[in-house]
């Protein structure tokens, strides 16, 4: 499978390129990055050669240009960036009407399983208080993380009345429908996500910890391999697992 890596000069882009190079079934067609570091890196995705899929680890603000290029060549695209605003998300869904688009706030299959367990546990304990805590490295710009939002949305599937409350301060008692989401930023932590589901008699804590960025690159490759066999549409980790 031929892959274009968009955002090739970032930490995740470099990790993805390393894994592609170690897999005999994969071929790196082009490295693309707005920074254009090195002679082998293109700055314009439209100038990249043909490929079977594009994997994007660039920046959410580049999504329109990314999808313009993907649509022009009718190429499936895996969007592995986070922090998209409403207009950017609308652009993603519009592109999915014409090409296969895979979008996820977290590319880890383990996190997808965490979302599944959070959803099922919330279903079992409909009166429980639920809190989500996410920890990332100090360089991460967006908060809460895309993964924390995925976890909240998993809970909301079985609790439609749930409301996300980011952080907590002052004299404000907890409301029955709120799901607290708390963001920690420190050191070089790759990613830790915890879901605490608490009743008057017991607490269930679900946790996923990323030991290296390789798991996100591995998940993106799995998503690309899945996507090349699909028709136009919007796909995510639930589709994959």
C-alpha atoms as one frame of an Amber mdcrd trajectory, in Angstrom:
protein
   0.000   0.000   0.000   1.349   3.412  -1.018   1.059   6.120   1.645   1.555
   9.883   1.663   2.451  11.265   5.094   1.162  14.797   5.642   2.836  16.500
   8.583   6.009  14.510   7.991   8.302  16.735  10.060   6.341  16.519  13.302
   6.925  13.952  16.016   4.044  11.756  14.897   4.932  12.141  11.235   8.482
  10.974  11.871   7.229   8.018  13.903   4.823   7.053  11.137   7.583   7.232
   8.524   9.766   4.982  10.689   7.033   2.326  10.934   6.279   2.457   7.213
   9.966   1.869   6.508   9.923  -1.231   8.711   6.868  -2.774   7.010   7.480
  -4.548   3.698   3.787  -4.239   2.773   3.927  -0.446   2.879   5.560   2.120
   0.605   6.205   5.746   1.534   5.158   7.669  -1.576   5.828  11.182  -0.302
   6.664  13.238   2.773   4.675  16.466   2.942   5.001  19.237   5.512   4.361
  22.969   5.467   7.773  23.490   7.091   9.497  21.786   4.160  12.466  20.511
   6.165  15.002  18.740   3.902  15.086  18.212   0.168  12.865  15.127   0.334
   9.926  16.969   1.918   7.247  18.567  -0.257   5.449  21.660   0.984   2.432
  21.236  -1.305   0.336  18.088  -0.991  -1.103  18.678  -4.464   2.364  18.046
  -5.941   2.739  14.610  -4.310   2.610  11.516  -6.556  -0.379   9.175  -6.595
  -0.956   6.989  -3.530  -3.491   4.611  -2.052  -4.043   6.699   1.092  -3.018
   9.916   2.834  -2.335   9.879   6.575  -2.479  13.321   8.140  -0.586  14.186
  11.323  -0.211  17.895  10.552  -2.483  20.510  12.194  -6.235  20.891  12.337
  -6.044  24.279  10.575  -4.690  22.562   7.443  -7.705  20.278   7.035  -9.339
  22.233   4.204  -6.225  22.129   2.005  -5.733  18.470   2.932  -9.245  17.530
   1.844  -9.069  19.638  -1.315  -6.019  17.623  -2.408  -7.548  14.300  -1.352
 -10.777  14.992  -3.237  -8.897  16.123  -6.346  -7.171  12.744  -6.571 -10.083
  10.725  -5.141  -7.775   9.429  -2.427  -8.833   8.036   0.984  -7.552  10.113
   3.893  -6.910   9.313   7.557  -7.182  12.453   9.702  -5.227  11.920  12.914
  -5.115  15.531  14.112  -7.290  16.988  16.881  -8.684  20.365  17.896 -10.981
  20.946  14.888 -13.599  23.664  15.240 -17.180  23.364  14.009 -16.395  24.658
  10.512 -13.477  22.259  10.121 -15.601  19.323  11.277 -18.277  20.309   8.785
 -15.639  20.309   6.033 -14.583  16.791   7.066 -18.145  15.474   6.903 -18.705
  17.171   3.554 -15.606  15.466   2.112 -16.842  12.118   3.421 -19.740  12.355
   0.973 -17.221  12.078  -1.871 -14.229  10.081  -0.583 -13.492   7.660   2.280
 -12.515   9.685   5.366 -11.316   8.193   8.648 -11.408  10.596  11.586 -10.613
   9.922  15.220  -9.549  11.975  18.229  -7.209   9.113  19.089  -5.729   6.494
  16.764  -5.133   3.881  19.464  -7.161   0.674  19.206  -6.743   0.389  22.980
  -8.429   3.761  23.464 -11.275   2.620  21.212 -11.726  -0.320  23.578 -11.602
   2.082  26.547 -14.462   4.047  24.982 -16.439   0.849  24.576 -15.907  -0.114
  28.216 -16.801   3.393  29.416 -20.028   3.268  27.445 -21.009  -0.153  28.766
 -20.106   0.660  32.370 -22.076   3.911  32.248 -25.022   1.890  30.969 -24.750
  -0.536  33.893 -24.635   2.251  36.479 -27.051   4.948  35.239 -26.954   6.918
  38.519 -23.165   6.950  38.936 -21.059  10.097  38.956 -18.564  10.075  36.076
 -15.300  11.992  35.855 -12.724  11.903  33.045  -9.076  12.826  33.647  -6.607
  13.186  30.783  -2.869  13.824  31.063  -0.561  14.902  28.240   2.836  16.487
  27.670   3.288  20.180  28.325   3.515  21.004  24.608  -0.071  19.958  23.799
  -2.111  22.999  22.816  -5.741  21.841  22.919  -7.694  20.964  26.050  -9.615
  18.876  26.698  -7.968  16.339  24.439  -9.727  14.780  21.489  -9.623  11.484
  23.366 -11.366  12.968  26.407 -14.097  14.199  24.082 -14.350  10.713  22.572
 -14.793   9.255  26.059 -17.434  11.824  26.953 -19.310  11.131  23.706 -19.176
   7.390  24.465 -20.863   8.074  27.810 -23.377  10.421  26.191 -24.506   7.627
  23.869 -26.122   5.925  26.866 -26.748   9.132  28.851 -28.194  11.628  26.361
 -28.689  14.174  29.140 -24.973  14.219  30.036 -23.231  17.616  30.042 -19.476
  18.127  29.762 -18.018  20.361  32.480 -14.343  21.221  31.943 -12.570  21.803
  35.254 -14.224  22.839  38.479 -13.741  25.775  40.835 -15.634  27.980  43.267
 -18.797  27.185  45.223 -20.521  25.110  42.602 -22.087  21.791  43.666 -21.954
  18.906  41.246 -25.095  18.466  39.154 -26.472  14.960  38.455 -25.983  15.210
  34.682 -22.477  16.628  34.562 -19.425  14.678  33.478 -16.322  16.419  34.745
 -13.388  16.540  32.328 -10.002  17.518  33.732  -6.829  18.205  31.735  -3.293
  17.862  33.099  -0.282  19.107  31.111   3.172  18.159  32.357   6.560  16.855
  31.298   6.688  14.590  28.272   3.719  12.347  29.096   2.527  10.665  25.894
  -1.054  10.232  27.055  -3.001   8.875  30.030  -6.792   8.711  30.125  -8.909
   7.669  33.098 -12.655   7.305  33.513 -13.946   7.194  37.099 -17.475   5.826
  37.526 -18.602   6.199  41.134 -21.734   5.163  43.001 -22.443   5.442  46.726
 -21.057   1.948  47.265 -18.257   1.474  44.710 -15.942   3.068  42.161 -14.854
   1.609  38.838 -11.759   3.177  37.283 -10.943   2.512  33.625  -7.497   3.575
  32.433  -5.392   3.590  29.298  -1.761   4.690  29.220   0.277   5.227  26.067
   3.914   4.199  26.534   5.126   5.599  23.213   3.775   7.450  20.195   4.187
   4.301  18.140   0.695   3.096  19.089  -0.896   6.123  17.383   1.116   5.544
  14.206   0.230   1.834  14.307  -3.448   2.708  14.625  -3.251   5.185  11.738
  -1.749   2.494   9.508  -4.528   0.062  10.507  -7.066   2.778   9.690  -5.509
   3.357   6.251  -5.508  -0.368   5.474  -9.180  -0.509   6.465 -10.084   2.621
   4.524  -8.726   1.603   1.114 -11.376  -1.123   0.947 -14.271   1.228   1.729
 -16.458   3.458  -0.372 -17.036   7.144   0.264 -18.153   7.791   3.828 -17.197
   8.865   7.328 -15.399   6.223   9.400 -13.942   6.153  12.903 -12.526   3.723
  15.449 -15.955   2.205  16.060 -16.040   1.346  12.357 -12.602  -0.264  12.607
 -13.144  -2.446  15.671
